[in-house]
Amino acid sequence: MPITSVGIGSGMDINGIVSALVGAESAPKTAKFDVDEGKYNAQISAVGSIKSAVSEFQTAIEALTDANTFLTQKSSLSKSTYLSSSVDETAVSGSYQLQVKQLAESHKIGSASVSDSSAVLGEGNINIDVNGEHFDIEVALDDTLESVMNKINTSDDNTGVTATIINGDNGPQLIMTSNDTGTDNQITVVGSDSDGGTGISDTFTMTELSSAKDAIMTIDDIEVTSSSNTVENAITGVTFTLKEADVDETTVLKIEPNTSGVKSQINTFVESYNALITTISGLSGYNAETQQAGILQGDALPRSMQSQLRGLMSDGYDTPNGSLTLASIGVTTTLDGTLEIKDDLLDSALESGLTDISALFSTEESGLAVKLDSFATSYVQAGGILDARDNTLDNQLTRLSDTREQFALKMAAYEARLFKQYNAMDLVVGNLNSQSNQLQERLNSLPGVVSNNE
């Protein structure tokens, strides 16, 4: 608004009049701009919510696109005292009798006792061998049992030995323990002197404290030996961890299809699908209780998504034993479009037809989960359907901002024009008032004329 003295000539509130006229002209249009801007921003937010829900749904169904998800096995033991077990996708169903006869142990040897762990030992060399691989420790004149221990443990060439000191009744001893169990990992130590004494050779004449042992177990009376207490692929796809040995105790191992794991994945799929449907419906439907319409009500985008999803959920899918639908395995569609699981029917289907269920979900290009993954990708990928909608809405906001600026310029010109017109009128009225006052003064000055003010 220009800075001017307005209304002086006429006494009128020209600022107020112009403001009212400009407001009357601009208010409806500004209100429309505000409504449109709010609508576009709300739609952008709604598209973002849908994109997030689709991405979460795609993550939830990822496992169902992989046939290995349906081919996994689980293991169970009649008791867990003696060993534990785990299986991978190569394991085959079966039952086995297990016995743990011996645990694997590390080789442990001890040096001769010395009077004091901080007393110098003499100059020389210690050669330490583990399973054919050796390294040397150089012993300086000022080295003690403790410093030799540190040299062994920190050596970059250490081939698998840990040294420690035990302070026994006969004095400190350096104890060396193989880092790995089993008879292949026995320790051999040779000490030699370089100063003409016998300190190193005598001190490092080692005594066996604990012999190296391999683990021994039987599987259906077949003996299996392992250098460690982790026994892999003694049964295809099975790993055992041995914990305690007892030749008189038998543990039964059962390997069977992991139907509970598959059911868990299907539950996750249903929960995520329902979350997606609820999000889309909430943004595009009408709430009769609140009498509120979703921001995308009537929009073709959510209608298309719902239609595609309904079609995929109701279609039949080829399996080795004929066509299979979700409903036939206990996953049914409710009136509001969400899914629900009939546990008894799903459990029965998993027990009797896991291969067919695998085909239903994971068959390459034609399985349900594979198609759902492609559906999700088409919407959430960079440059996909939802990105295109976002770009459209962003462009609409940009155009709206440009229109606002143009309208603001138009209103500024309109305001300036009104001020010019009213100021011109004010000047005319001011001149007329001035002339009227001058005329009145002259009339009052004529002889015989009595002023009204007297």
Secondary structure, 3 states (H helix, E strand, C coil): CCCCCCCCCCCCCHHHHHHHHHHHHHHHHHHHHHHHHHHHHHHHHHHHHHHHHHHHHHHHHHHHHCCHHHHCEEEEECCCCCEEEEECCCCCCEEEEEEEEECCECCEEECCCCCCCCCECCCEEEEEEECCEEEEEEECCCCEHHHHHHHHHHCCCCCCEEEEEEEECCEEEEEEEECCCCHHHCEEEEEEECCCCCHHHHHCCCEEEECCECEEEEECCEEEEECCCEEECCCCCEEEEECCCCCCCCEEEEEEECHHHHHHHHHHHHHHHHHHHHHHHHHHCEECCCCEECCCCCCHHHHHHHHHHHHHHHCCEEECCEEECCHHHCEEECCCCCEEECHHHHHHHHHHCHHHHHHHHHCCCCCHHHHHHHHHHHHHCCCCHHHHHHHHHHHHHHHHHHHHHHHHHHHHHHHHHHHHHHHHHHHHHHHHHHHHHHHHHHHHHCCCCCCCCC
